[in-house]
Amino acid sequence: MTSDLLVCTPLRVEARALRRSGGNRVWRTGYGKRRSARSAAELTAREFGALAVAGLAGGLDPGLRSGDVVVGTEVAGSGNGACLRSHRPELLAHRLRGLGLRVWLGPVLTSERLVLGAERAALARGGALVADMESEVLATAAADRPVVIVRVVLDTHRQPLLGPGSPARLSGALRRLRATGLPLLRWAEAVAGAGSLDTVRSR
């Protein structure tokens, strides 16, 4: 098995940020669950040794702030009761912290829609740190290869998606996303040859 890493990211701006980091193959998969499902099906024809799903996300935990980096220990869809575990996420978190980034380890939730307002607090009570609309679907394409999720917080309850300071927060979040590029490559090298993805029932 090759250690070649494929980084999947939904949006054009996210893909641009990660390509600037150099060294990784980056594939823009499209926004939302429907496009992610189509991209996941196409992944079956691609050769890669490890898979990363990377991009921006909405913060759920009240302690998060825009620009924080979340390395997913597991990812689940809203309401389905099952979760997929990342492979050795602590390795990636350690490397990211070495860059001086504020890094969290914890569950990622894949939602059917954008999570805004009071819904953040309700979902946070289930333990998820951030919400996106793609990670769970894309992560399944790893099959028996290592997979990891990394999401940079763009918006929070106190820092809404559309509000004062939004352009500056987007710029800062993309800079931090770009900084994940080399640590992701080192993670893939470290886990090469290891099986990765376990499906478990949520407790």
N, C-alpha and C positions, 0 to 999 in steps of 0.2 A: 504494500500500500504506500502511495506517495504522500508526502507531507504538504503537497500543494494546497494552498488555502484559497477558497472562494468566499468572497465577502458579498453578501446580498444586502442591498439597501433600497428602500422604496422610492425615494425622491431624487430628482435630478441634482438638487443642491447638496444632498447628502453624498451622492455618488461623486460629485465633483470634489467635495472636501476630502473624501477618502482616497481618491486617485492622486490628489496632490501629496498625500503622505508617502506614496511610492512603495513598490515592492509587492503589492497585493493585486490579485485579479478582483475587480469590482464589477458587479452586475446589478444594474438597476432593475428592480422587479416590478415596480408599480405600486400604487397606493391602495390600501384596503385589502380586505379578505378575498374578494373575487379575483383581482389581478394577482394576488399572492398565490392563490390556488393554481392559476394558469402557469405561473412561473415555477411553482414547485413541481408541476407535472413535467415541464421542460427540463428541469434539473436531472431527471432520470437519464438523459442522453449526454450529460456533461461529465467530464472526468475531473475529480477533485479528491483530495485526501482528507480535508477538514472543511467545515462550514461555519461561517460566522454570520449572524444577522445583526446589522448595525444601523443606527440612525438616531433620530430624535424621538422624544416621547413626552407625554404629559405626566407630571408628578402627582402621586396620590398621597403618599406619606407627608404629613404636615411639616416634618423636619427637612424635607428636600427644598432646594432652591435651584433656580435656573443655572445651568452650567454644571451641576453635579453629574457624575457618571455612575450609572447603575449597571453592574454586571449581574445578569440573571442567573440565579441558582437553578431556577426552573421556570417554565412558561406554561400558562394554562389559558384556555378560552373561557369566556364568561359563561358560567352555568353548566359546563359539561362534566365537572367532577374529576377530570383526569388532568395530569400535568406531565410535561416532558422535562427531564433533568438535563442541564448543561453538563459538559465534561470538564472537570477540574477548573471551575470558574475562579477559584481562589488564586490560581496561577496568574491569570490575567489581571485580577484585581491588584495583586502584589506589584506587578510591573507598572500598572497605571498609577498606583500610589507613589511609586518611585519617581514619577514625573511631577509630583507635587499636586496631582489632581485630587479632588474630594470625591472619594469612591465609596459606593454602597454595594453590598452583596445581599441579594434577596429576590423574591419572586417577581416575575413580570406577568402582567395580564394582557391578553389580546382581546380587544373589545370589537363589537360590531360597528361602533361609531365613535366619534370623538367624545371624550369624557370631560365634561365641563361642570362648573358650579358645585352644587351640593353633592352631586353624584360621586365626586372624588372621595369625600369622607366616607360614604357608604361602602365604596369598593376597598378603601384602605383598611377597613375593619376586617376584611377577609385576608389581610396580610400582604397584599401586593404593594410594591413600591411605586411602580409606574404602569401606565397603560399605553398600548399601541394598537395598531390594527393589522399587524402582519406577522409578528414573530412566531406565534404558535404554528401557523400554516407553513411557513417557510422552514421551520426547524424540523418538521417531519421528513423533509426531503433528504436529510443527512443519513437516514436509514441507520446502518451500523457504523457510521463514521463519526468522529468527534464533532461536536457542535457547541457553540457558545453564543450567548446573546449579550450585546452591549448597547445600551441606550443612554443618550445624553438628555438630561431634563431640559426642556424648552420652557414649559409653562407650569405654574403651580396655582394653588388657590389664591395666594397673595400676589402672584405675578401672572395674570391671565394672558391667554394667547393673543388677544387683541386688546391692547391697552397702552398706557404710557410706557415708553422704554422697550416696546416689542422689537423694533429693528436692532437695537443694541443687544438684546438678549439672544436674538437669532444669530447675529454675528459671533457672539461669544460662544454659544453652544456649538456652532459649526467649527470653530477653532479647536474646541476640545474634542469634537468628533474626529477631526483630522489627526489629533495627537494620539488617537487609539490605533492608528495604522501599524506602526512598528511593533507595539506590544502584541497586537493580534497575530502578526507574523511569528513572533517569538513563541507565543502560546501554541500555534499550530506546529512549530518545529518540536516543541516539548512533548506534545501528545501524539505525534505521528505514530501510527500503527496500533493505537488503542481504540477499542470499541467505545461507544459513547452514550447513546441515547436510551434512557430507560423510561418506560411509561409506567406511571404509578397512579394510584387513586389518591385524590386529595384527602387529607385527614379531616 
